[in-house]
Amino acid sequence: MSPFIYNFKGWEFQSNIPKIYSEFNAKIPGNYKYNRSLIGFLKLDINESKKEKNCFNVGFAYAAECEVLKYAINDIPAFDLDEKFTLSPLNYLSRIDFELASTVSFNIGKVHNYTASWEDVDKEFKKDKNIGRQLTKKGFFEKNVPESLLTEGDSLTRAKNIFNFVKDRFTWNGKYGIYRDIRVKNAFDNKTGNIGEINISLINLLNSAGLKTYLVLLSTRSNGLPKKSHPVMSDFNYVIAKTIIGGKTYLLDASDKLMPFGMLPYRALNYKGRVMDFKNDSYWETITPQKDNQLYVLANLELDPESHKITGSYNEMNSGYLAIERKKVLNSTTEDDYLNSKEKLIGTSAEINEYKFLEEQSNEKRTVENFTYTNNTVLDQNTLYINPFLVKSFGSTNPFTADERKYPVDFGFKRTYTYAAKIKIPAEYKVVEIPKSINLSLSNKGGRLQMLVTSKPGLITVSFKLIINKEQYSPEEYFSLKELFKQVTNAQNNSLVVLKKL
């Protein structure tokens, strides 16, 4: 018996343990109409609905009828809640959800509709004091920011200056705050605010500068995908800004101080947002992540047969979202801890002697670092075994180990990993063996792995490239992706250059 008429609790068939059988039964009064959604990739083995008269007494002189439901699924696999590269489990855990659509009063037969249309939502937002009214504070911002911020430069320059102003002025308090507690004036004065306050302030300022800007409702990656069939406002927990300059669309979020103009934080890369155009109808906007996300490593290794050491240096360049990730690591870690973690990746006997963050080559979308190192492993005097990979994309283990996957693999953004190394060979050694070349492609240009190792007197060159050319891969593509990463980890862990002393 549930008192929660509006938020009528559904049923989760699936969890982190396997189940032989799971069944849900319900009796719903006939005057309550619910939208119901079957979430996940499992199909119902039992899907029954029938009417039952005299089901319950409503307090009047008669009993009412019910809709009697029975849903069940057999042989339910466990869902790995820790599976890597996935959207929120809320998108995939097999369950049945209920949402109240309408009720009919017993005494007068009046119908009350709960499920609104987007037109209804648009009207409510205009009147709402938390969002609608907070979008009309242009006058406040015009009085409290330098006039030059709103007037100087072309449209794109003004937009970037305003974005950087908001990003620098506000500190995000860690809260989202969409449907309540949005007060842009207080947030501006206190220089801190939630996501709604920061990005609505951004929208006000851009509109004050003559740059038509809209509010966009989002659901974060951890919150689940919003339903598109009809508005479910509880699906949304985030807001960003949309502006169009010179025919190009820019989606903006000023809450992350490391995020450049036109890039959204990783948490917001959830495919679709709802643009709230209050003068016209609201509509769906596709969220397209930045495409240029690369890790590029250029390494030089040299063997010293007398000291039995490998010395060398390498440059590591990250761009796009990979650069943002690197900056966050650098900002949250001491240099000693950071270098210790890098030494472990090279090898247990590695020592980084010198480190430089190359400011002149780095910018808001790129980081460039230089490492000089020594590998103190005592090498066999007659035979040397060298793994040329100092940096490994995706670490040293295959992130995909499950036998099958019934939901997509989601990387969030496309990415490319390139590794190039030159190994200088002493004259008294000859090359006995080099790693085999690899050329493996996924279907429909979904990705590619290439490795080529060449040898000539005194020098070995290694060229490695991994391209992840899609943000998301379907369950049908999982096996090919798993095999690709098996080859990646094997190449990086087990590729050995074998040298023998003459």
Secondary structure, DSSP 4 states (H G I P E B T S, - for coil): ----STT---EE---SS-EEEEEEEEEEETTEEEEEEEESSPPPSEEEEEEEEEEEE-SSSSEEEEEEEEEEEEEEPP--TT-SS---GGGTS-EEEEEEEEEE-TTT--EEE-S--HHHHHHHHHH-TTTTGGGG-HHHHHHHS-HHHHHSS-HHHHHHHHHHHHHHH-EE-S---SSS---HHHHHHHTEE-HHHHHHHHHHHHHHTT--EEEEEE--TTT-PPPSSS--GGG--EEEEEEEETTEEEEE-TT-TTPPTT---GGG--SEEEEE-SSS--EEEE----S--EEEEEEEEEEETTTTEEEEEEEEEEETHHHHHHHHHHHHS-HHHHHHHHHHHH-TTEEEEEEEE-GGG-BTTEEEEEEEEEE-PPPPSSEEEE---SS-TT-SS-S---S--SS-EE-SS-EEEEEEEEEEPPTTEEEEE-PPPEEEE-GGG-EEEEEEEEEETTEEEEEEEEEE--SEE-GGGHHHHHHHHHHHHHHHHH--EEEEE-
